[in-house]
Amino acid sequence: MKNRAHSLLKTDFRRNWVLYAMFLPVAAYFLVFYYAPMVGVSIAFQKFNMRRGIFGSDWVGFDNFATLFSGDTFPLVMRNTSVIALLNLTVGFVVPIILAIVFSELRDSAKAYKRTVQTISYMPFFVAAVVTTSLVKEFLGASGGLTKILSFFGLEQQNWLANPKPPVFWIIMCATEIWQGMGYGAIVYVAAIASINGDLFEAAAIDGANRWKRLWRITLPSITPLIIMMLTLKAGTVLMTGFDKALLLYMPKTYDVSDVLYTYTYRMAFSAQADYGLSAASGLFQSAINTTLLLASNYISRKVAKTSLF
């Protein structure tokens, strides 16, 4: 059996050696930049010293994790991280789907308008986080445009970014993520909806189904596998979103509602002197949570929806 498998592999390599040769640079890239650096995970269990390196630094076991978890503000940090992640995983995930459906429902006579709106909605994705947060500060400052609009409707005129009451900062973070990512996130759904067989819609229309019924009975069921796949992928990275914006938007006054796991680790590890062990421990902790969420969401989708990513 082993000889047969070896023979089949040898035959396949001889037939497709060009494909294997093309794959070598990709394999080398992943080995060098993704798998080799995984040796650095050991830093999470060391009192890392730059001069002594990974193999010369003292091992401290789980002391870095104990330091990370024993911080006075760690419960608040986990609360903020979880709430913002939940908002991104629910509201932030649904908005691109709704936007894609709206684009797909535009009539053929509005193609020029559709292309223009799509292009405009994609553009914020390519705006740097520094620029995005600068715009947020301008619009939500004490004399910002959005602040004046909100005060017109009876809300207090204030610097909303300095408001320490929940859920103000959480909503700002979620709204910023939605504004920047909804257009780009809708691309894959627009393509999926466009690939649905048009005969299904025509047959449904002949049978008397209106737009809402065609949406619920044809469009959404057809893209459900894609939605589940994207939700599974997003669940695996949900804790890693928003670090740059949180770091640029938060301030000591709002730490209780704006401090997330990444910014908390950043301050603890690099404020006074660099503590690479603590930083690595935080990264490993977040990776473990993300992996757990990915596996859990994939398992649930496989059991409930009978479809999964792997």
C-alpha beads as a LAMMPS data file, in Angstrom:
LAMMPS data file: protein, C-alpha beads

310 atoms
309 bonds

1 atom types
1 bond types

-500.0 500.0 xlo xhi
-500.0 500.0 ylo yhi
-500.0 500.0 zlo zhi

Masses

1 110.0

Atoms # bond

1 1 1 0.000 0.000 0.000
2 1 1 2.841 2.340 0.890
3 1 1 4.697 1.540 -2.340
4 1 1 1.503 2.147 -4.343
5 1 1 0.976 5.557 -2.737
6 1 1 4.616 6.441 -3.385
7 1 1 4.226 5.377 -7.021
8 1 1 1.078 7.474 -7.447
9 1 1 2.784 10.508 -5.916
10 1 1 5.804 10.052 -8.176
11 1 1 3.564 9.753 -11.249
12 1 1 1.578 12.820 -10.250
13 1 1 4.768 14.821 -9.685
14 1 1 6.092 13.803 -13.097
15 1 1 2.857 14.868 -14.803
16 1 1 2.373 18.136 -12.889
17 1 1 5.926 19.190 -12.090
18 1 1 5.241 22.664 -13.506
19 1 1 2.437 23.223 -10.956
20 1 1 4.648 21.981 -8.135
21 1 1 7.413 24.353 -9.268
22 1 1 4.934 27.246 -9.295
23 1 1 3.822 26.345 -5.776
24 1 1 7.363 26.366 -4.341
25 1 1 7.610 30.180 -3.890
26 1 1 4.211 30.193 -2.143
27 1 1 5.250 27.342 0.145
28 1 1 8.546 29.077 0.913
29 1 1 6.702 32.315 1.717
30 1 1 4.400 30.626 4.230
31 1 1 7.232 28.631 5.786
32 1 1 9.471 31.670 6.251
33 1 1 6.920 34.306 7.268
34 1 1 4.171 32.265 8.973
35 1 1 5.453 28.973 10.345
36 1 1 9.060 29.782 11.263
37 1 1 8.058 32.801 13.432
38 1 1 5.801 30.480 15.481
39 1 1 8.943 29.622 17.461
40 1 1 8.435 33.062 19.025
41 1 1 5.378 31.745 20.880
42 1 1 7.823 30.542 23.527
43 1 1 8.455 34.196 24.468
44 1 1 5.049 34.141 26.198
45 1 1 6.566 31.786 28.797
46 1 1 9.845 33.669 29.259
47 1 1 11.239 36.770 30.859
48 1 1 12.476 37.734 27.435
49 1 1 15.761 39.566 27.087
50 1 1 16.789 40.951 23.695
51 1 1 20.487 40.320 24.254
52 1 1 20.010 36.712 25.369
53 1 1 17.432 35.864 22.718
54 1 1 14.704 33.215 22.687
55 1 1 16.962 30.313 23.622
56 1 1 18.850 32.178 26.346
57 1 1 16.058 33.987 28.214
58 1 1 14.798 32.704 31.557
59 1 1 11.650 30.589 31.626
60 1 1 8.917 31.904 33.921
61 1 1 6.096 29.512 33.030
62 1 1 2.678 31.165 33.238
63 1 1 3.846 34.263 35.138
64 1 1 3.218 36.524 32.125
65 1 1 -0.354 35.262 31.867
66 1 1 -0.844 35.785 35.608
67 1 1 0.362 39.386 35.228
68 1 1 -1.948 39.903 32.277
69 1 1 -5.034 38.515 34.022
70 1 1 -4.378 40.061 37.434
71 1 1 -4.482 43.671 36.281
72 1 1 -7.084 45.793 38.074
73 1 1 -8.759 46.828 34.828
74 1 1 -8.619 43.447 33.078
75 1 1 -12.352 42.661 33.687
76 1 1 -13.335 46.022 32.170
77 1 1 -10.979 45.429 29.257
78 1 1 -12.545 42.047 28.522
79 1 1 -16.017 43.563 28.796
80 1 1 -15.184 46.328 26.306
81 1 1 -13.470 43.909 23.940
82 1 1 -16.401 41.486 24.075
83 1 1 -19.061 44.168 23.538
84 1 1 -17.273 45.771 20.585
85 1 1 -16.576 42.320 19.101
86 1 1 -20.243 41.347 19.516
87 1 1 -21.418 44.539 17.826
88 1 1 -19.028 43.949 14.919
89 1 1 -20.118 40.319 14.666
90 1 1 -23.828 41.169 14.572
91 1 1 -24.626 44.686 13.353
92 1 1 -21.330 45.123 11.522
93 1 1 -21.737 41.770 9.772
94 1 1 -25.337 42.315 8.661
95 1 1 -24.911 45.792 7.137
96 1 1 -22.775 44.675 4.117
97 1 1 -25.378 41.985 3.334
98 1 1 -28.196 44.542 3.409
99 1 1 -26.156 46.913 1.246
100 1 1 -25.482 44.162 -1.297
101 1 1 -29.194 43.302 -1.456
102 1 1 -30.055 46.975 -1.999
103 1 1 -27.547 47.167 -4.857
104 1 1 -28.931 43.998 -6.423
105 1 1 -32.517 45.281 -6.233
106 1 1 -31.778 48.436 -8.230
107 1 1 -33.381 48.357 -11.645
108 1 1 -31.329 47.992 -14.825
109 1 1 -32.144 51.595 -15.750
110 1 1 -30.176 52.744 -12.687
111 1 1 -26.889 51.016 -13.590
112 1 1 -24.914 54.270 -13.722
113 1 1 -26.278 55.320 -10.333
114 1 1 -25.553 51.840 -8.939
115 1 1 -21.920 51.916 -10.086
116 1 1 -21.432 55.397 -8.651
117 1 1 -22.879 54.504 -5.246
118 1 1 -20.885 51.252 -5.136
119 1 1 -17.648 53.087 -5.878
120 1 1 -18.361 55.693 -3.211
121 1 1 -19.179 53.000 -0.645
122 1 1 -15.919 51.126 -1.378
123 1 1 -13.676 54.173 -0.988
124 1 1 -13.626 54.462 2.846
125 1 1 -12.024 51.009 3.076
126 1 1 -8.827 52.405 1.579
127 1 1 -8.666 55.374 3.959
128 1 1 -5.918 55.045 6.583
129 1 1 -6.956 54.598 10.203
130 1 1 -5.253 57.882 11.147
131 1 1 -7.358 59.774 8.619
132 1 1 -10.527 57.938 9.658
133 1 1 -10.061 58.726 13.339
134 1 1 -9.215 62.340 12.503
135 1 1 -12.541 62.624 10.682
136 1 1 -14.347 61.065 13.636
137 1 1 -12.744 63.583 15.991
138 1 1 -13.740 66.463 13.726
139 1 1 -17.368 65.363 13.349
140 1 1 -17.939 64.265 16.962
141 1 1 -15.952 66.976 18.718
142 1 1 -17.642 69.629 20.865
143 1 1 -18.321 71.768 17.787
144 1 1 -18.394 69.008 15.167
145 1 1 -20.991 68.627 12.451
146 1 1 -22.586 65.442 13.795
147 1 1 -22.540 66.874 17.312
148 1 1 -24.570 69.876 16.141
149 1 1 -27.038 67.609 14.356
150 1 1 -27.471 65.503 17.495
151 1 1 -27.914 68.620 19.626
152 1 1 -30.606 69.797 17.188
153 1 1 -32.557 66.662 18.097
154 1 1 -32.273 67.405 21.815
155 1 1 -29.042 65.672 22.808
156 1 1 -26.400 67.499 24.810
157 1 1 -23.715 69.277 22.786
158 1 1 -20.445 67.755 23.915
159 1 1 -17.294 66.010 22.804
160 1 1 -18.783 62.554 22.324
161 1 1 -15.389 60.848 22.292
162 1 1 -14.793 62.121 25.834
163 1 1 -18.091 60.716 27.107
164 1 1 -17.223 57.954 29.617
165 1 1 -20.743 56.532 29.791
166 1 1 -21.528 53.263 28.002
167 1 1 -22.434 52.589 25.271
168 1 1 -21.321 55.856 23.607
169 1 1 -17.774 54.823 22.695
170 1 1 -18.890 51.319 21.707
171 1 1 -21.429 52.739 19.257
172 1 1 -18.843 55.127 17.830
173 1 1 -16.394 52.263 17.283
174 1 1 -19.030 50.049 15.665
175 1 1 -20.324 52.875 13.441
176 1 1 -16.775 53.715 12.331
177 1 1 -16.074 50.076 11.429
178 1 1 -19.358 49.853 9.511
179 1 1 -18.730 53.082 7.593
180 1 1 -15.237 52.003 6.602
181 1 1 -15.929 48.362 5.770
182 1 1 -19.516 47.975 4.575
183 1 1 -18.897 48.827 0.920
184 1 1 -15.861 46.602 0.552
185 1 1 -17.539 43.822 2.526
186 1 1 -20.551 43.925 0.222
187 1 1 -18.497 43.074 -2.878
188 1 1 -18.541 39.317 -2.357
189 1 1 -22.293 39.321 -1.667
190 1 1 -23.033 41.410 -4.754
191 1 1 -21.088 38.898 -6.849
192 1 1 -22.917 35.970 -5.217
193 1 1 -26.346 37.514 -5.838
194 1 1 -25.421 38.297 -9.444
195 1 1 -24.549 34.616 -10.016
196 1 1 -28.037 33.382 -9.026
197 1 1 -29.922 31.924 -11.985
198 1 1 -32.267 34.621 -13.284
199 1 1 -34.808 32.007 -14.356
200 1 1 -35.641 31.450 -10.682
201 1 1 -36.678 35.085 -10.257
202 1 1 -38.655 35.077 -13.502
203 1 1 -40.515 31.906 -12.543
204 1 1 -41.287 33.310 -9.091
205 1 1 -42.546 36.576 -10.607
206 1 1 -44.815 34.666 -12.980
207 1 1 -46.214 32.763 -9.990
208 1 1 -47.059 36.073 -8.340
209 1 1 -44.184 36.455 -5.894
210 1 1 -43.386 40.078 -5.119
211 1 1 -39.910 41.451 -4.422
212 1 1 -40.011 40.621 -0.723
213 1 1 -40.994 37.018 -1.365
214 1 1 -38.318 36.621 -4.044
215 1 1 -35.794 38.055 -1.577
216 1 1 -36.762 35.656 1.248
217 1 1 -37.392 32.599 -0.903
218 1 1 -34.613 32.846 -3.504
219 1 1 -31.923 35.464 -2.806
220 1 1 -31.208 34.783 0.879
221 1 1 -31.355 30.951 0.655
222 1 1 -29.018 31.064 -2.353
223 1 1 -26.340 33.071 -0.542
224 1 1 -26.782 31.421 2.883
225 1 1 -23.720 29.115 2.472
226 1 1 -21.591 32.169 1.658
227 1 1 -23.005 34.086 4.641
228 1 1 -22.175 31.194 6.963
229 1 1 -18.649 30.936 5.572
230 1 1 -18.026 34.671 5.993
231 1 1 -19.506 34.622 9.504
232 1 1 -17.233 31.733 10.456
233 1 1 -14.177 33.583 9.148
234 1 1 -15.192 36.802 10.889
235 1 1 -15.716 34.991 14.184
236 1 1 -12.091 33.858 14.034
237 1 1 -10.742 37.401 13.742
238 1 1 -13.353 39.426 15.596
239 1 1 -11.104 40.248 18.579
240 1 1 -8.390 41.649 16.320
241 1 1 -10.530 44.362 14.713
242 1 1 -10.447 47.980 15.794
243 1 1 -7.147 48.099 17.706
244 1 1 -5.719 50.968 15.655
245 1 1 -8.903 53.049 15.913
246 1 1 -9.283 52.389 19.637
247 1 1 -5.663 53.397 20.224
248 1 1 -6.152 56.644 18.277
249 1 1 -9.565 57.532 19.714
250 1 1 -9.398 56.621 23.384
251 1 1 -8.138 58.809 26.216
252 1 1 -7.517 58.317 29.982
253 1 1 -10.968 59.734 30.748
254 1 1 -12.656 56.971 28.723
255 1 1 -10.397 54.016 29.560
256 1 1 -13.245 52.282 31.404
257 1 1 -15.296 52.008 28.182
258 1 1 -12.687 52.266 25.430
259 1 1 -9.758 50.184 26.641
260 1 1 -9.624 46.901 24.688
261 1 1 -7.303 43.939 25.057
262 1 1 -4.787 45.191 22.498
263 1 1 -4.544 48.720 23.930
264 1 1 -4.404 47.316 27.478
265 1 1 -1.495 45.067 26.499
266 1 1 0.166 47.896 24.603
267 1 1 0.212 50.097 27.693
268 1 1 1.284 47.338 30.054
269 1 1 4.028 46.019 27.795
270 1 1 5.477 49.223 26.360
271 1 1 4.549 52.194 28.552
272 1 1 7.494 52.125 30.983
273 1 1 9.840 49.540 29.507
274 1 1 9.291 46.899 26.887
275 1 1 7.933 43.638 28.292
276 1 1 7.920 41.344 25.268
277 1 1 6.922 38.318 27.326
278 1 1 3.714 39.997 28.480
279 1 1 2.947 41.152 24.947
280 1 1 3.501 37.643 23.565
281 1 1 1.294 36.171 26.314
282 1 1 -1.515 38.542 25.366
283 1 1 -1.140 37.692 21.693
284 1 1 -1.212 33.963 22.438
285 1 1 -4.279 34.408 24.660
286 1 1 -6.133 36.289 21.922
287 1 1 -5.114 33.738 19.296
288 1 1 -6.453 30.944 21.504
289 1 1 -9.791 32.748 21.897
290 1 1 -10.019 33.478 18.166
291 1 1 -9.262 29.856 17.306
292 1 1 -11.897 28.684 19.788
293 1 1 -14.480 31.044 18.285
294 1 1 -13.592 29.870 14.784
295 1 1 -13.959 26.194 15.670
296 1 1 -17.149 26.810 17.663
297 1 1 -18.849 28.814 14.907
298 1 1 -17.834 26.237 12.316
299 1 1 -19.213 23.407 14.492
300 1 1 -22.500 25.231 15.117
301 1 1 -22.978 26.034 11.428
302 1 1 -22.272 22.405 10.511
303 1 1 -24.831 21.129 13.029
304 1 1 -27.542 23.763 12.499
305 1 1 -27.211 24.851 8.878
306 1 1 -25.644 21.614 7.546
307 1 1 -22.834 23.597 5.947
308 1 1 -19.410 24.605 7.223
309 1 1 -16.072 26.066 6.243
310 1 1 -14.154 22.864 7.033

Bonds

1 1 1 2
2 1 2 3
3 1 3 4
4 1 4 5
5 1 5 6
6 1 6 7
7 1 7 8
8 1 8 9
9 1 9 10
10 1 10 11
11 1 11 12
12 1 12 13
13 1 13 14
14 1 14 15
15 1 15 16
16 1 16 17
17 1 17 18
18 1 18 19
19 1 19 20
20 1 20 21
21 1 21 22
22 1 22 23
23 1 23 24
24 1 24 25
25 1 25 26
26 1 26 27
27 1 27 28
28 1 28 29
29 1 29 30
30 1 30 31
31 1 31 32
32 1 32 33
33 1 33 34
34 1 34 35
35 1 35 36
36 1 36 37
37 1 37 38
38 1 38 39
39 1 39 40
40 1 40 41
41 1 41 42
42 1 42 43
43 1 43 44
44 1 44 45
45 1 45 46
46 1 46 47
47 1 47 48
48 1 48 49
49 1 49 50
50 1 50 51
51 1 51 52
52 1 52 53
53 1 53 54
54 1 54 55
55 1 55 56
56 1 56 57
57 1 57 58
58 1 58 59
59 1 59 60
60 1 60 61
61 1 61 62
62 1 62 63
63 1 63 64
64 1 64 65
65 1 65 66
66 1 66 67
67 1 67 68
68 1 68 69
69 1 69 70
70 1 70 71
71 1 71 72
72 1 72 73
73 1 73 74
74 1 74 75
75 1 75 76
76 1 76 77
77 1 77 78
78 1 78 79
79 1 79 80
80 1 80 81
81 1 81 82
82 1 82 83
83 1 83 84
84 1 84 85
85 1 85 86
86 1 86 87
87 1 87 88
88 1 88 89
89 1 89 90
90 1 90 91
91 1 91 92
92 1 92 93
93 1 93 94
94 1 94 95
95 1 95 96
96 1 96 97
97 1 97 98
98 1 98 99
99 1 99 100
100 1 100 101
101 1 101 102
102 1 102 103
103 1 103 104
104 1 104 105
105 1 105 106
106 1 106 107
107 1 107 108
108 1 108 109
109 1 109 110
110 1 110 111
111 1 111 112
112 1 112 113
113 1 113 114
114 1 114 115
115 1 115 116
116 1 116 117
117 1 117 118
118 1 118 119
119 1 119 120
120 1 120 121
121 1 121 122
122 1 122 123
123 1 123 124
124 1 124 125
125 1 125 126
126 1 126 127
127 1 127 128
128 1 128 129
129 1 129 130
130 1 130 131
131 1 131 132
132 1 132 133
133 1 133 134
134 1 134 135
135 1 135 136
136 1 136 137
137 1 137 138
138 1 138 139
139 1 139 140
140 1 140 141
141 1 141 142
142 1 142 143
143 1 143 144
144 1 144 145
145 1 145 146
146 1 146 147
147 1 147 148
148 1 148 149
149 1 149 150
150 1 150 151
151 1 151 152
152 1 152 153
153 1 153 154
154 1 154 155
155 1 155 156
156 1 156 157
157 1 157 158
158 1 158 159
159 1 159 160
160 1 160 161
161 1 161 162
162 1 162 163
163 1 163 164
164 1 164 165
165 1 165 166
166 1 166 167
167 1 167 168
168 1 168 169
169 1 169 170
170 1 170 171
171 1 171 172
172 1 172 173
173 1 173 174
174 1 174 175
175 1 175 176
176 1 176 177
177 1 177 178
178 1 178 179
179 1 179 180
180 1 180 181
181 1 181 182
182 1 182 183
183 1 183 184
184 1 184 185
185 1 185 186
186 1 186 187
187 1 187 188
188 1 188 189
189 1 189 190
190 1 190 191
191 1 191 192
192 1 192 193
193 1 193 194
194 1 194 195
195 1 195 196
196 1 196 197
197 1 197 198
198 1 198 199
199 1 199 200
200 1 200 201
201 1 201 202
202 1 202 203
203 1 203 204
204 1 204 205
205 1 205 206
206 1 206 207
207 1 207 208
208 1 208 209
209 1 209 210
210 1 210 211
211 1 211 212
212 1 212 213
213 1 213 214
214 1 214 215
215 1 215 216
216 1 216 217
217 1 217 218
218 1 218 219
219 1 219 220
220 1 220 221
221 1 221 222
222 1 222 223
223 1 223 224
224 1 224 225
225 1 225 226
226 1 226 227
227 1 227 228
228 1 228 229
229 1 229 230
230 1 230 231
231 1 231 232
232 1 232 233
233 1 233 234
234 1 234 235
235 1 235 236
236 1 236 237
237 1 237 238
238 1 238 239
239 1 239 240
240 1 240 241
241 1 241 242
242 1 242 243
243 1 243 244
244 1 244 245
245 1 245 246
246 1 246 247
247 1 247 248
248 1 248 249
249 1 249 250
250 1 250 251
251 1 251 252
252 1 252 253
253 1 253 254
254 1 254 255
255 1 255 256
256 1 256 257
257 1 257 258
258 1 258 259
259 1 259 260
260 1 260 261
261 1 261 262
262 1 262 263
263 1 263 264
264 1 264 265
265 1 265 266
266 1 266 267
267 1 267 268
268 1 268 269
269 1 269 270
270 1 270 271
271 1 271 272
272 1 272 273
273 1 273 274
274 1 274 275
275 1 275 276
276 1 276 277
277 1 277 278
278 1 278 279
279 1 279 280
280 1 280 281
281 1 281 282
282 1 282 283
283 1 283 284
284 1 284 285
285 1 285 286
286 1 286 287
287 1 287 288
288 1 288 289
289 1 289 290
290 1 290 291
291 1 291 292
292 1 292 293
293 1 293 294
294 1 294 295
295 1 295 296
296 1 296 297
297 1 297 298
298 1 298 299
299 1 299 300
300 1 300 301
301 1 301 302
302 1 302 303
303 1 303 304
304 1 304 305
305 1 305 306
306 1 306 307
307 1 307 308
308 1 308 309
309 1 309 310
